Amino acid sequence: MGRARIGVIGAGPGGLTNAMILAHRGFDVTVFEQKDVVGGRNAPLRLGEYTFDTGPTFLMMTFVLEQVFRLAGHEVADHLDLIRLDPLYRLKVGGVELFPSPDVAKTREQVREHFPGNEVGVDRFMKAEAARFDRLMPCLQRDYGSLLAYLSPIFLRALPRMSLGRSVFGNLGRYFSDDDLKLCFAFQSKYLGMSPWKCPAFFTMLSYIEHSFGIDHVRGGLNRISEAMAQVFLQEGGTLRLGTRVERLLLDGQRTTGVLLADGTEEPFDRVVINADFGHAMGSLVPHGVLRKYPPEKLKRWKLSCSTFMLYLGVKRTYPQHPHHNIIFADDYRRNVEEITERMTLSEEPSFYVQNASLTDPTLAPEGCSAIYVLVPCPNQRSGIDWLAESERYADKVLGMVEERAGFAGLRDAIEVKKVLTPDNWQRDYAVYDGATFNLAHTMGQVLFFRPHNRFQEIRNCYLVGGGTHPGSGLPTIYESGRISADLICRDFGVPVPKPSAT
């Protein structure tokens, strides 16, 4: 094979997954990261003695993480300390608090207590969604560079399980009669930045995955995953260049030959992998006039996910009465979702999420203190909201809701350090296209073949990884995007590729 040279733009989870696998398989791989730390939205955020995850805080489908580490010749357990969570989370909806568990019997009993008559639906849900997962997971592990992929036996076996034309919320009506209970199994649509009334029904399996395989925390925060991937990459002989910005792709017609760095240096590569946010990359890394399918003016017509309003709080007290993950639903959840995704207005009574990670992981804050992470789904930048004017007011409002609705009493008086991130910050400071934190929406017209391909169809020798390509946003699927693109590159050079395992 020789030492084919691979350049990876961005040291986010997808880029690092791709890079460590390719380095292990003998390629000469260089990763360029413009920041001085790896991880992208999975990087650590440090305020004094407090450590937070910038973005993802749920680690689900841990088996995917284990698989990609093994493909790079390593074991997750040698690099990361995983902690299984029980309960999975606290859900507060309609005056009821539910604490779902990876022990399905415990969850079933809580459903019987709070939603009598619906408990029989728990077993139906687990059985039917297990069958869906078994058929669909292999579909998410292959590329869709051609429409012929829809004729493959893998896809044809999965097709009857896709519930085409049905939404997640509608699909849950097969199992449960109570709307509040349906929300407890539907809120995972927010992981994709979508409404459960619009999100395709096959994503119901996200809730099943949590209940079946559990949710993990990584000691030190989920940011440790990217740091561990970078360590593996370096151990496998890769080159990591932090603080190095790629200005644009070098092109010979419609074929990339390498990258141009911000300092004017040209770096030649046989293949280039883009891990930058997809929309941002199309407008900044590719010279004007090259793209036909994805030029900036056409991207404006693509459907995007919602954004998030974030609070990172170093607090001089603890909250042992509340679990690691806390999800508080708006009283009128559907209205809240419509305000975010359709009306594009700022909800004054929103749903929100609070991570109380110090309960599980005391390394994140000084003794007797807590690293509190608050996320409020909100419209992306297409809303036109003036976040410079709204940020301080909305932050104070959210803090009040965390105290009163989530039960984190005395929070405001105990804050030692605080940082706020708005959709404007996501766009400006993290190069997230239109501040859409979860990337392109996962509508039927923007998934599988109709999502940007892992082997980028507009520029030869160019590959995509991350939430903006197949299989989509969320850490496990981003890892899969890195693996899929690595496998495609290996096939280009005749390097054997093992078949992925579904679990």
N, C-alpha and C positions, 0 to 999 in steps of 0.2 A: 504493500500500500504506500510505503514511504510515509513522510510526516506531513500530511495535508494540513494547511494552516487554516484555523477557524477563528474568526473574530466575533466576540459577543458584546453587544452594546447594552449595558445595564446589568447590574449585579443584584437584581431582584430574585425572588424565589424561582421563577421560570428560567432565567438566564443561568443561575447557579446550578440548577438541576441539569440543564443541558450541558453546561461546561464540565461538570465533574464526571458525568457519564462519558462524554467524548474524550476527556483527558485519560480516563481509565482505559479506554479502548484504543489508545495509541495516537490520538491526534495532537497536534501542536496548537493549543487553545490559549487565547488571550482574552481576558474580560476587561472591558473599559467601564469604569463607574465614575460619573462626574462628582459625586459626593465623596467625603473622606471615610464613609462607613458603608458596609454592604447592607442589602435588604430592601431598599426602596421603601414601599409602604409597609414592609415587614421589618423595618429597621428599629432599633431601640430609640426611645425618646427619653432623655435624662434631664431632670430638673433637680439640681443639687444632689441630695442623697437618694432621690426617688427615681425608679426606672419604670417606664411604661412601654407597651407595644404601641407603635405609631398607628397601625391599622388592625390586622386580624388578631382576634383573641380566642377564637374557637379552633381547636385542633380536632377535626373529625376525620374519619377514614384514615387513621394512622397507618393502616396497612399499606397505603400508597406511599407514604413517606418511607416506610421500611423497605419497600421494593426498590425505590429509586436509589437509596443508599446502597443496597446490595448490588445494584447494577453498576455502581461506582466502586465495588469491592470493599464496602464497609458495612458495619452494623450500627443502627441508630443508637442502641444501648451503649456503645462505646463512646458516644459523643454527647448524648443528651439524657437528662433525667426526666422521664415522663411520669406524670401523676394523673391517675384516673379519677374523674370527678363523679361523686354521687352525693346529692342529686345532680342531674345534668344541668339544671337551672331552676330558678324560681320564676313562675309565671303568674302575674297578677292581672286578672281579667274579669270584668263584670262583678266585682266584689268577692271573687274567689281567688285563693292562692293555691297553685298547684306546684308540686315539686317532683316532676318526672324523674324516673330513675332508670339506669341501664338494666335494673332488675324489673322486667316487664310486669311481674306479679305485683310489685309495689305500685307501679303506675296504674294498673288495672283497679286496684283497691281504692286509690285516690279518685279515679273517675267514678267508681261506684258510689263513693261517699258524696261527691260534689255534683255529679251529673247522673243520678240514678237512672238505670235502664240503658245507658250508653256504654257500660263496661264491656258488654259482649262485642262491641265494635272494635275494642282494642285488639283482640285476637284476630278478627277479620282483617283489620288494618295491617297487622304484622305479617300475616300469611300472604295477603294479596300483594303488598308492597315488596315483600321478599322476592316473590316471583317476578315482579317488575324489575327490581334491582338486578337479579340474576341474568335477565335478558338484556337490559340496557347498559350495564357496566361495560361489557365488551365493546359496545358501540362507541362509548366515550373514549376507549383506549386505542382507536384506530384513526387514521387521517381520512379526510373527506376532500381530497384534491380533485376528485372526479365524480360526476353524477352516477357513474357506474358503481360507486360505493353503496348506493341505495339498492343495488341488485345482489349484494353479497349475502350469503346465508346468515351471517351475523345480524345484519340489519333486518332481513326479512323475518327472522325469528323474533326480533324485538318489536316489529311493527304493530302486532295486535296488542302489545302492552303499553303503547304510547298514549292511548286515550285521546287521540287527535280531536280537536274541536272542543275540548273540555278544559276548564281551569283547575288549578289546585283546590280552590275553595269548593267548587262544584264537585270535584272528585271525592272530597272528604264527606260529602253527603251520602256516599255509599256506605259509610261506616258509622257516622254520628248524626244525631238529629239536632243537637244543641249547637247554635251558632258560636257561642263563646268557646265551646270545646273544640269546634273546628279550627278556630283561630289558634288554639294551643298546638295544633299540628300543621298550621299553615304559615306561621310567621317566618319560617325559613325562606319564604319567597324574598324576604328583605335581604338575604345574603346575596341575591342576584340584583338587588336594587329595584324589585318589581312588586306590583300589587298581587296578592293571592287570587284576586278576581280576574286578573289578566295573565298571570304566569301559567305556562302550559302545564297540564295535569301531570305529565311524567315527572315533574320536579317534586311531586308529593313524596317521592322516595328519599328526598333530603331528610325529612323528619324520620322516616324509617331508619335511615343510616345512623342517626344519632341514637335512637332507641335500641337499635340492634348492636352497633359496634362501639357505642359510648363516645364520650368527649374527653380529651386529655388536655392537661396543662403541661408546659415545659418549665422546669425550674429555671428561674431567671427571665422568663417571658418567652413568647413564641418567636421573638426576634433572635433567640439563640439558634433557631433552626438555620437561618441564613448564615449566621456566623459559623456554625458547624459545617455547612455545605462549602463555605469558602475555605475552611481548614482542609476538608477532604480534597477539594480541587487543587490546593497548593501541594498537598502530599502526593497527589497523582501527577505532579509535574507541570501544572498549569501556571500561567502568568496572570496576576491580578494587578491592574493599574488603577488605583484609587485616585480621586482628584483629577481625573483625566476626562475631559468632555469631548465627545465625538461631534464634529460640526455637521457632517453629512456623509452619505454614501458616495464612494467613487464609482462611476458608471462608465461602461463602454456600451453605448446604446441602451438596451434594456437588460443588461447584465452587470451585476456589481463585481468589482474587482478589489474592493477593500473599503477603507474608511479614511476620511480626512479629519484630523484632530483639530481642536480649537487653536493650537499653537502653529498650525500650518503644516504639520508633519503628515505625510501620506503613508498609511500602513496597508500593504497588499495582503489579501487573504483569498483562499480558494472558495470559502463560503463565509457569509456574514449572517449572524443571528441577531434579530432585533428584539430586545426585551423592554424597550421603552413603551410607554402608554401608546396604544395604537393610533388614536386620533392625533395626538401630539406628534408622533413620529412621522405620520404622513405629511404634516404641514411643515416639519422642520428638518427632517433627515433626508428627504428626497427633493432634488431640485425641481423647481416649478416647471410644469409642462410635461413631465415624464409620465405621471399617473393618468389613467383613463377611468378606471373604476372607482378609485378612492382619492380623487383630488379634494382639497379642502372645501370647495364649494359644494361638492356632492355629499361630503360627510355631514354637512349641516342638515341633511334630510334623514340621516340615520337616527334611529331611536336609541336614546341613552338611558342608562340607569339613573336612579336618584343620586343625591349626594349625602353628606353627613356633616352635622355640626358637632364638634368635639370639645370636650373639657378634660384636661389632665390635671388632677388635683393631688398635691402632696398634703396629707391631712394628719394633724397631731392627735389622733385618736384611732381606735379600732372599732369594727362593727362585726363582732363574732356571731350576732344573731342573724346575719344575712349571708347567703351562700356566695360562691365565687361569681356566678352569672345571675343577673336579675333583669327580667324583661317586664316592663310595665306598659300595659296596653292603654291607649286612649279610650275614654268612655264610648266615643263614637269612632271606632277604629276605621270603618269604611270611609267615613268623611275625611279622617286624617290621611288615609292613603290617597284618596282622590285629590286632596289639597297638594300633596307632594308630587304626584305623578301626572295629574291632568290639569288641575287649576294652576299649578306652579305658584302657590302662595305659601307663606310662612304660617304653619299651624300654631295657634295659640294654646291648644290643648293636645299636644302631640303624644305619641308613644315614645318611649326611650329605653335605653339599655344602660345598666350600671355594672361594671366589673369591680368586684371586691376581691382582687387577686391576692392581697396580702393575707387573707384568711388561709389560703392554701400555701402561699409562697412568701415566707418572711424575708427573703433576700431582696425584695423589691422596695422596701422602705425601712427606715430606722426602727429600732425596737419601740413598740407601743404606738406606731404610726401606720398609716395606710396609703397605698398608691391607688387612688380611685379614678377610674376611667369611665367617662359618660359619653354616650353616642346618641344623637337625635337624628333620625332620618329626615331629610329636608330636600327641597328642589335643587336640581343642578343649576349651573350658571345661566341656562337659557331662561330662567325665571326673571332675570333683571333685578333681583333683590339687591339693594345697596347694603352690603355687609359691613362696610365701614361705619355706616350709620346705625345698623341694627345689632352688631355683635355684642356690645357691652350690655345693652338692655336685655337681649335674648339670653345671654349667659346668666344674668341675675335671675331671670324667670326660670330657667332650667334648674338652677341651684335650688330654688324654692320648691320645684316639683320633686326633686330628688329627696329633699328633706320631708316633704309632706306626703307625697304619693308613694314614694319608695321606702320611707321610714328611716332614712339616714339622718336622724335627729342631730342638731348642732353642727351640721357639716360646715356651713359658711363661717362660723366662728372659729373653726379648727383648721381652716386652710392656711398652710404655710407657703406653698408655691402653687402657681396656677398657669396653665397655658391653654389658649383657645385656638382651634383651627376651624375655619369656615370654608364653604365651597370656593370662595375666592382664594384662600390659602392653598387649597388642594390644587387649584389651577395654576397659580403663580409660583408657589414654592416647591410643588411636587410634580409639575408638568403633567397634570391630569387634565385631559381634554374636557373643556366646559365644566370642570369640577365634578364630573360623573365618577364618583369613587369606585363604583362597581363596573365601570367600563360600558361597552355597548349593551343595550338591553337584550335579554334572552327570549325574544319573541320567536315564533316559528319561522319567520322570515330572516332571522339573524342567528340561527344555530346550525350545527352540522355543516353541510356543504355551503350554506348561505352565510356563514360567518367567514371572516378573513381566514385563508387557509394557512396551515402550518408551513407548507412550502409556498411562499408568497407568489401568487399568480401573476403579479405585475412585473416583477423583477427576478430574473434568473439568478441562481446561486444565493438567494436570499430566503431566510426562514424567519418565522414569527413564533414567539413564545409569550405567555402572559395571559391576562384575562380578556384581551381583545381578540384572541384567536380561538380556535377550537381546542379543548372542549368548553372553555368559558371561565368566568371569574370564580374565586374561592381557592384557597390554598391547594386542596387535593387536585383539582382540575388544572390548576396552573402547573403543579409538578408534572401532571400527565402531559401537558403541552410541551414541557421541556424534554420529556422522554420521547414523545412522538417525533419531535423535530430532530432529536439526536439520532433516532432510528432511521429517519429519512436520509440524513446526511451519511450515516453508515452504509446504507444501501447504495448511495451514489458511488461509494468507494469500495464496494464489495466486501464490507466488514459484516460478519454474521451478526444477526439480531435475534435475541431470545423472544419467545412469545410472552406477552405480559399475562400475569395472573389476575383474576378478577378480585381476589381477596388475599 
